[in-house]
Each structure stands twice: as C-alpha cells, then as structure tokens.
Amino acid sequence: MNTAPSRRRDVTVADVARAAKVSKAQTARALGNYGAVSEEVRLRVLAAAEALEYYPNELARSMNTGRSHTIGVVMGDIENPHFSLAMRGISNVAKARGFDVILVNTGEDQAAEIDAVKVLLDKRVDGLIVAPASCRETQHLHRIHKSGRPVILLDRKVHGLETDMIAVDMTEISYQATTELLSAGHRRIAFISTGRPTESSQIAERVEGMRRAFDEADVVFCEDLVRFDAGSPTQIMAAVGEILNSPHAATAIVASDGLVGLSVVEAIQAKNLHIPADVSFLMYDDSPWARVTCPPLTVIAQPVYEMGAAAATALIDRIKGTTPKRTVSTFTADLIRRGSVAAPVSRQA
C-alpha cells in the first residue's frame, strides 16, 4: 500500500478567477498589479487567492514581463569571511529594493564558475554579480554582457570587458604595508596566497605593491619566500614550515586573506614560535578573530560590506536603466596597526 502523500496541484490563475467570479484577464491584472481593474474586483480576487493559497508562478511572470526581480551572485569561496561579508551587503540592498538573490559558490573553480553563469542565465536572473576566479578565462563573462543582462565584477578586475566593477586598488596599500615592514628592519618577507597573479588581479596588485616597495628601498625582492596556489590548510602549513626552516628564514610573513592567515598563525604556533618575537605577521582582511589573538594582528582592512552593497546598488540601478554610464568604483583599504609587527630578531642567535 502506498502511503506517500500525493503532491497538491498548484492553484492557477483560472482557479482564482472562478472563485472570484471574474474573468481570467481581470484576475491576472489584479494579481499582477497592472492594468485597469476596479477596487471591488481587486479585493475579490485577492480574497479568493488567499483562500485558495495561490502562489504566483514567478517563471511564468518573468516570461511575461521580462523581469524576474532576481539577481545571481557567483562567489569563489563563501567560507571565506571576505566573501560572506560582501554577500551580506548584497543581500541587504537587494531585499530593500525588492529583489531576490540566488547565490552560487564555485570553490574558485573555473569550470564551476562557467556552469554557474549558464545556470543563472537559464534561470532568467535580471543581472549578475561575479567575483571571477580568473582574469584570463572570461568568455562566459562576455556571454553575460552579450545577453543584454548587466554584470558587475566584484573584488577582481577583468581587462577587456566593458562592464561595471567594484574593487579595492590593492597596489598602494600593499606598497605601504611592505614599506613599513622594510622600515622596521625586515628584509626576508614572505607572501602566501591561494591564488596566482596571472589569474587574480588582486594577487597581482599585492605582489606589484611589494615589489615597488623593495625596489624603492633598494632591497632584493625575496622570490624564494613567495608561495602561490597554497589552496588548503595543509599546503599553507607546509609552506610556512619551508620558509621558517630555511637557512635564511623569513622574519615576516604576509597572508593574502583571513583564511590563509588562520593557517599561518596555526603553523607558527605549531613550531613553538611567537608573534612578533620570532616572526612578524600581517594579513589582508580584518577577520573578527584577528582582534582577539595575543597579540592582536596587524591587518589590511577592506570595506567589504560596503563593496557588496555598492555592487548590488549598481546592478539594480543598471537593471532599472537609471545608470547610463559604466561604473568603476574603487574603494580604499586601511592598514590597521596592532601588535603583530616588530623589529626582526635572529632566531639562530
């Protein structure tokens, strides 16, 4: 005997029309809040819809109106507090302006990002916000542009794509932070990142700023202390072990984001070393945990929530046709000095 409950048939506009005893056309106008319909008919239709527990077919509505009142967001790693905070800014603005949000997390995988864009376009979203995994493989982003739907690039830049962009210029703040490390006496400065400068504009700008500071200080840049593609905590901890076990060990480490930074701190502690007595430490993103470590960590803080909110605002304005010109919004990051940077010491001594 089959005891599984049968699926309830969806209530249609025709069902509501019969219950309200008005035409289907009048019912559709009343439910869609468009066209001419009397107040008496509108109230009868709404009462019937409530009694029948009618829910509008959003896909059908979007096909009729050309708008779904939904935006798609493609993020690289929602586990990273940087992206989750940006997502909060996007969601809050979208909700306040009457838009739903569909989020797709790609794990920084290019194939997953391409598939996510296709799915969202098939879902007829009105526009997309994308934090691209690569600044080179961008055909899918051009496809969005050609579809007529607006796309906003968040956090990362793509050259050759004439679209709106919300990002922080990391070159200047990287130069400033590296200059301070050099001024404190550090010459062996390591940099650890999950990405590569050839793929991510943000990583490229961080490295560019570091090189500029080394060049101006007339100090040789430490190529042997740079680690890219450290994509897992195990890889990050192994990288830290290598640069701290070297005969010419790093005296300062810079982490490209908060998730990398967490594993770097864990690796330093696992070696029974102390920050900043044995090694100075600085990271990008002001994660909440960075303020409660001992000592609190020096960070490069980005206005991530504001960037997410600005991306959603720009996208919805573009959807509504109120922004005629291309928008390039560059935010500023701040170096927040706490207690994790000090003059270098020789651990061998």
ABEGO torsion letter per residue (X at the ends): XBABBBBBBBBBAAAAAAAAGBBAAAAAAAAAGBEBBBAAAAAAAAAAAAAAGBBBBAAAAAAAAGBAGBBBBBBABAABAAAAAAAAAAAAAAAAAGBBBBBBBAGGBAAAAAAAAAAAAAAGBABBBBBBABAABAAAAAAAAAAGBBBBBBGBBBBGBBBBBBBBBAAAAAAAAAAAAAAAGBABBBBBBABBAAABAAAAAAAAAAAAAAAAAGBBBBAAABBBGBABAAAAAAAAAAAAABABBBABBBBABAAAAAAAAAAAAAAGBBOAAABBBBBBEBBAAAAABOBBBBBBBBBAAAAAAAAAAAAAAAAAGABABBBBBBBBBBBBBBAABBBBBBAAX
